[in-house]
Amino acid sequence: MLILDRFEDETALIEYTDESGNIVIINAERKCVSAEVREGDVLACNNGIYSTDAEATEIRRRKIINRLRNHRKKNR
């Protein structure tokens, strides 16, 4: 799963986890990332252009929200 970590000037830092469980950072030119992409989005790469995978991003965001809710419940 490719995830946009952040933008730094004209570079997009995209992370993924390799087969060994290591987090790998890809440095991509900002012009290779579609304008609608936001930090934290799950990405798809087609013909060298990164764009948001809307369905995967929504699933990921829901999982994160549920984890936060569960964590808060445990700490009350």
N, C-alpha and C positions, 0 to 999 in steps of 0.2 A: 504494500500500500504506500503510495507516494503522498506526502503531506507537505504543504507549504509551511515552513517554519516561520520565515520572515523575508522581508526585502531589505537589502543593504545597498543603497545607491542604485546602481544599474544591475545588481545581481539578485537573483532569487535563490534562497537557500531552501532546498527541498530535501526532506529526509525520508528514509525508508529503513526497514529492518531486514538485514540479510539472513541467509539460511542459518547462520551461526548465532543469531540473536543480537548481532552488533548493529548499532545505529550508524547509518552511512549518510553523509551529507553530499548532495549534488549541488554544485554551483552552476546555475543556469543564467544565461543572459535574460534580463528583464523583458526584452522584446520577444522572447520565446514563451512568455506567460500571458495568457489572455487577460484582458483588462478587468474582467469580472471576478477574478480569483482573489480571495481574501486569505489572510493568515489563518491556518488551521484547516483549510479546505483539503479534502481528499482530491487528488489530481488524476487525470487520465492524460496520457501523452500520445498524440496522433500526429504523425509526420513532423516530429520535433517541436510541436507546440503543446504546451501544458494548459489544460482547461479544467474547470471544476467538474467533478463527478458528483452531480447534485444528490443523487440517491444515496451514494456511499457517505457523502458529507453529512447528510441529515441523520443517517443511522449512527454515525460516529458521535455526532453532537448529542443525540438522545441518550446514548450509552454514557457519555461523560456527565450529563445532567443527572441521570439516575444514580451514578456512582457518588456524586456529590451529595445528593439527597440521602442516600443510605449512610454515608459517612457522617453527615450531620445528625441523623437519628441515633446513631451509635454513641455519639459524643454528648448527648443530652443527659 
